[in-house]
């Protein structure tokens, strides 16, 4: 399933000497990085957002071809804003407060970072360093607020409460070059390459372990937690099309629990499950598709005309306090 492969790394895969340079051991496991985050202006030049965007659920779509993230109403699909001036935005994720996190691989300079925006905002609320690595995807733990990054340079970086220094966990025991990551509902981080290897970092553990899909897939793509099950994008040889397989997770093993058909639509980027809907990107076609979830079938909405759309997330509008 070559279409699901996404090689963005322009940095040599890290060696042990690079990984531990400038790092110190922590009793909680992993290594703590001393990297300094790049300074960002209060608002990136040219970024805009319609005022009414803050009261709507929003779909964020990243394009490393334009270095922009486009913002649409969800599930309406109306463009309401654009975040500009980013550096190879690849992975997108959001948290329970509607904050959106964007991984910037910065392949031109090797100074990778993660930037956060409040729901519907155009000014960064946080910038986290990931220099020397190649961040591909992110996920926020609903139980702790920790932000996890899948680095293609053989590690998972975790930022406690989505701030401060990164804690690095080597993945070479199980996965070489993680490209997708998601937290389950218990605070376990599950990650994989886009081939056959997967691993997980159980909550509170200091080392990653092997994660097994049963039955195994010949190749798989992105992972995404749907609230109860793990969704995995893969290619069905029987139907000659991509589909999302749902897995029931128990510890480090996941068993198939159902399949979401995409009716022949060719998708090969990241996807995001939000309640009864799922949004998937099709970089080659320049489209983003919405489907009912887990029903599947035909797309309910299609956003077209984008250039290499890849990362995607849905930010839920924060609840507004009642008027006094």
C-alpha positions in Angstrom: 0.0 0.0 0.0 2.5 2.5 -1.2 0.0 5.4 -1.3 -0.1 5.3 2.5 3.6 6.0 2.8 4.6 9.5 3.9 8.4 10.1 4.0 9.1 13.7 5.1 12.4 13.2 6.9 15.3 15.3 5.7 17.2 14.7 9.0 19.4 11.7 9.4 17.9 9.2 11.7 19.2 9.9 15.2 21.9 7.8 16.8 22.2 7.1 20.5 24.9 9.7 20.8 22.7 12.4 19.3 19.6 11.4 21.3 21.3 11.6 24.6 23.5 14.6 23.9 22.4 17.4 26.3 19.9 15.2 28.0 19.6 13.9 31.5 17.9 10.8 32.9 14.7 11.3 34.7 13.3 9.0 37.4 10.0 9.0 35.5 11.7 7.3 32.5 12.8 8.6 29.1 15.2 11.5 28.7 14.5 15.2 29.2 15.5 17.5 26.3 17.1 20.9 26.8 16.1 22.2 23.3 14.9 25.8 23.1 11.7 26.6 21.2 11.9 29.1 18.4 10.4 32.5 19.1 7.1 33.2 17.2 5.4 36.6 16.7 2.1 37.2 18.5 0.3 36.5 15.2 1.7 35.0 12.0 1.7 37.5 9.2 -1.4 37.1 7.0 -3.4 34.8 9.3 -7.1 35.5 9.6 -10.2 34.1 11.2 -13.9 35.2 10.9 -15.3 36.3 14.3 -18.1 33.8 14.1 -15.6 30.9 13.9 -15.1 30.8 17.7 -18.7 29.7 18.2 -18.6 26.8 15.8 -16.9 23.4 15.8 -13.9 23.8 13.4 -12.0 21.5 11.0 -8.3 22.3 10.7 -6.5 21.1 7.6 -2.7 21.4 7.1 -0.8 21.8 3.9 3.0 21.6 3.9 2.9 22.6 0.2 1.6 26.1 1.2 2.8 26.1 4.8 -0.8 27.1 5.8 -3.5 25.5 7.9 -7.0 26.1 6.6 -10.0 26.3 9.0 -13.5 25.3 8.1 -16.8 25.0 9.9 -17.5 21.4 10.9 -19.5 19.6 9.5 -20.5 22.4 7.2 -17.2 22.8 5.4 -17.2 26.6 5.0 -13.8 28.3 5.0 -13.6 30.7 8.0 -9.9 31.2 8.5 -6.3 30.5 7.5 -3.2 30.2 9.7 -0.1 31.2 7.8 3.7 31.3 8.1 4.1 27.7 9.4 7.0 25.4 8.5 6.0 22.0 7.0 2.8 21.5 9.1 2.3 17.8 9.0 0.4 16.5 12.1 -2.6 18.1 13.7 -4.5 17.3 16.9 -6.8 19.0 19.4 -7.6 18.7 23.1 -10.8 18.8 25.1 -10.6 22.6 25.5 -10.5 23.1 21.7 -6.8 24.0 21.5 -5.2 22.9 18.3 -1.6 21.6 18.0 0.4 21.6 14.8 3.7 19.8 14.3 6.1 21.7 12.1 8.9 19.5 10.6 10.8 22.6 9.3 12.6 20.4 6.9 14.5 23.4 5.4 16.2 24.3 8.7 15.9 21.3 11.0 14.4 23.4 13.8 11.2 21.5 14.3 8.6 22.7 16.7 5.0 22.3 17.8 2.7 25.3 17.9 -0.6 25.6 19.7 -3.6 27.8 18.9 -6.8 28.4 20.9 -10.0 27.5 19.2 -10.6 30.0 16.5 -7.5 32.0 17.3 -4.8 33.4 15.1 -2.1 34.1 17.7 -0.1 31.1 19.1 -0.7 30.3 22.7 2.4 28.0 23.0 5.5 26.9 21.1 7.3 23.7 22.0 10.7 22.8 20.7 11.4 19.5 18.9 14.6 20.6 17.1 16.8 17.8 15.7 13.8 15.6 15.2 11.1 15.2 12.5 7.6 15.4 14.1 4.9 13.6 12.0 1.8 13.5 14.2 0.5 14.4 17.7 -2.2 13.5 20.2 -3.4 14.9 23.5 -4.1 12.6 26.5 -7.6 13.3 27.8 -6.6 12.0 31.3 -3.6 14.2 31.9 -3.4 16.9 29.2 0.0 15.5 28.1 0.9 16.1 24.4 2.6 13.2 22.6 4.5 13.6 19.3 5.5 10.8 16.9 9.0 11.7 15.7 10.2 9.9 12.5 13.6 9.8 14.2 12.8 6.8 16.3 11.2 8.3 19.3 8.0 9.6 21.0 8.3 13.0 22.6 5.9 13.8 25.5 5.3 17.3 26.8 3.7 17.3 30.3 0.5 19.4 30.2 1.5 20.4 26.7 4.2 22.7 27.9 7.9 22.8 28.9 10.6 20.4 27.9 10.0 17.2 26.0 10.6 13.8 27.5 11.9 11.3 24.9 11.0 7.6 24.7 13.0 5.5 22.2 10.8 3.4 19.9 13.5 1.4 18.1 12.6 -1.7 20.2 9.3 -1.9 18.2 8.9 0.8 15.6 11.4 2.6 13.3 10.3 6.0 12.3 6.8 6.5 14.0 4.5 8.5 11.7 1.1 8.2 13.6 0.1 8.4 17.3 -3.0 8.5 19.3 -3.9 8.2 23.0 -6.6 5.8 24.1 -9.2 6.7 26.8 -6.9 5.3 29.5 -3.9 7.5 28.8 -1.9 4.9 26.8 -0.1 6.2 23.7 -0.4 4.0 20.7 1.8 4.7 17.7 3.1 3.1 14.4 5.0 3.5 11.2 3.0 3.4 8.0 4.0 -0.1 7.2 3.6 -3.0 9.6 5.1 -2.0 12.9 3.3 -0.6 16.0 4.1 0.1 19.6 2.6 1.6 22.7 3.7 3.6 25.8 1.4 2.4 28.7 0.4 5.2 31.0 3.0 5.6 33.8 5.6 3.3 32.1 9.1 4.4 31.3 9.6 2.3 28.1 7.6 1.6 25.0 6.5 -1.9 24.2 5.3 -3.8 21.2 1.6 -3.4 20.2 -0.1 -6.1 18.2 -3.0 -5.9 15.7 -5.0 -9.2 15.5 -5.2 -10.3 12.8 -2.1 -8.5 11.5 -2.4 -6.1 8.5 -0.1 -6.4 5.6 0.3 -2.6 5.7 -1.5 0.1 7.6 -1.7 3.9 7.8 -2.7 6.4 10.5 -4.2 5.4 13.9 -7.0 7.4 15.6 -8.9 6.7 18.8 -12.7 7.0 18.3 -13.6 7.2 22.0 -14.1 3.4 22.4 -12.0 1.7 19.7 -8.9 2.3 17.7 -9.4 3.2 14.1 -6.7 2.2 11.6 -6.6 3.3 7.9 -5.6 0.4 5.7 -6.0 -0.9 2.1 -8.4 -3.8 1.5 -7.0 -6.2 -1.1 -10.4 -7.8 -1.4 -12.2 -4.6 -2.3 -9.1 -2.7 -3.8 -9.9 0.4 -1.7 -8.9 2.1 1.5 -11.0 1.4 4.6 -10.9 2.1 8.3 -10.8 -0.9 10.6 -12.0 -0.6 14.2 -10.1 -2.5 16.9 -11.1 -3.3 20.4 -8.0 -2.7 22.5 -7.0 -4.8 25.5 -3.5 -4.0 26.9 -1.0 -4.3 24.1 -3.3 -6.3 21.8 -6.1 -5.1 19.5 -8.7 -7.3 17.9 -10.8 -6.3 14.9 -14.3 -5.1 15.9 -15.7 -3.7 12.6 -14.9 -2.1 9.3 -15.8 1.4 7.9 -16.2 1.3 4.1 -15.2 4.5 2.2 -16.9 3.3 -1.1 -13.8 3.6 -3.3 -12.7 7.0 -2.2 -8.9 7.2 -2.3 -7.5 8.7 0.9 -3.9 8.6 2.0 -3.4 11.3 4.6 -4.3 11.6 8.2 -7.9 11.4 9.5 -9.9 12.5 12.6 -12.9 10.9 14.2 -15.3 13.3 15.9 -18.5 11.7 17.4 -20.6 10.3 14.5 -18.3 11.8 11.8 -14.9 11.2 10.3 -12.8 13.5 8.2 -10.0 12.1 5.9 -7.6 13.8 3.6 -6.7 12.9 0.1 -3.4 14.7 -0.7 -3.1 13.6 -4.3 -6.7 14.7 -5.1 -6.5 17.9 -3.0 -9.6 16.9 -1.2 -11.0 16.4 2.3 -13.9 14.0 2.7 -16.5 13.7 5.5 -18.2 10.4 6.2 -20.7 9.2 8.7 -19.0 7.1 11.4 -19.0 4.2 11.8 -21.6 3.8 9.1 -19.3 4.8 6.2 -20.6 4.6 2.7 -20.5 7.7 0.4 -19.0 11.0 1.5 -21.5 13.4 3.1 -19.3 16.5 2.3 -16.2 17.1 0.1 -13.8 20.0 0.4 -11.8 20.4 -2.8 -9.2 22.6 -4.4 -6.6 22.2 -1.7 -2.9 21.7 -2.4 -1.5 18.5 -0.7 -3.9 18.5 2.3 -2.5 16.1 4.9 -2.9 16.7 8.7 -6.5 17.2 10.0 -8.2 17.7 13.3 -11.6 18.8 14.6 -11.6 21.5 17.4 -14.9 21.5 19.4 -16.1 24.9 20.4 -15.6 25.4 24.1 -18.8 25.6 26.1 -19.8 29.3 26.8 -20.9 30.2 30.3 -24.6 31.2 30.6 -25.4 34.9 30.6 -25.9 36.4 34.0 
